[in-house]
Amino acid sequence: MIRILRADFRRLQKDRALWLSVLGMLLISAGFMFIQASAMDYTVPLSRVIFLPLSMLGIALGAFAAMFSGTDFSDGVIRNKLLTAENRGSLVLSEMIVSAAGCLLIYALVTAFSAGGGRFFFENNVDPVVFARYFALGASMSLAYGCLFSALTMICGKKTQSVILCMGLAFLMLFAALSSNEVLVQTEYRNGVLNPHFVGGMRREIYSFLHDLNPCGQAAQLSAWEVRHPVRILLLNLIVILGSSMLACLFFQKKDIR
């Protein structure tokens, strides 16, 4: 497995999809900063900008992971890996580890760009300790993204279909996060009057759980600097990472590689 990992990490350094995803996210980050700096007639705090590009991160990571892992199938490299791998499980884990590392790199570079560049244009109201905690939550989110998209690609086994599947899932999670966030931001009373759109009780807890489970929901909370259940989010991301890895290994064991 170590040999395959080294080969995959070398390929990651030169992977076009990785650097195109980084470039795309940096452009999105710069666009968001420009909008915040030019369109607002008040002083925008830096905290509003740092994690703002994460709303689009899932789409970029879905494209990257599908392209990176799917290339092995489209180029026939996967058959050569099967000959050198100790077993199919080690091949799957190597692919997922490197894909997750690439997703983490994209996240880290974009967040560093937003935080570093934003200091020149926005009021610095960021507590370093709070930022470190939120950055760690975002890192776990990006790893969960990477493992989930890589697992789908390994199970699918076709590059084009994997890209469509991962991108479709990314958009689905984005729309789901928008819906759950709209519910959760509602208050019971609005201007002293009972809000008819307020959802409470068990239904609200379900919405909150699904919002925390959804990486796009996590991104929305980070962007607003209002993370309700950080420990639960970490545990859910760990479950997604382990669960997607186990499913990918299970399905790939029986997969017919042509």
Buried (B, 14 or more C-beta within 10 A) or exposed (E): BEEBBEBBBEBBEEBEBBBBBBEBBBEBBBEBBEEBBEEEEEEBBBBBBBBBBBBBBBBBBBBBBBBBBBBBBBEEEBEEBEEEBEEBBBBBBBBBBBBBBBBBBBBBBBBEBBBEBBBEBBBEEBEEEEBEEBBEBBBBBBBBBBBBBBBBBBBBBBBEBBBBBBBEBBBEBBEBBEBBBEBBEBEEEEEEEEEEEEBEEEEBEEBBBBBBBBBBBBBBBBBBBEBEBBEBBBEBBEEBBEBBBEBBBEBBEEBEEE
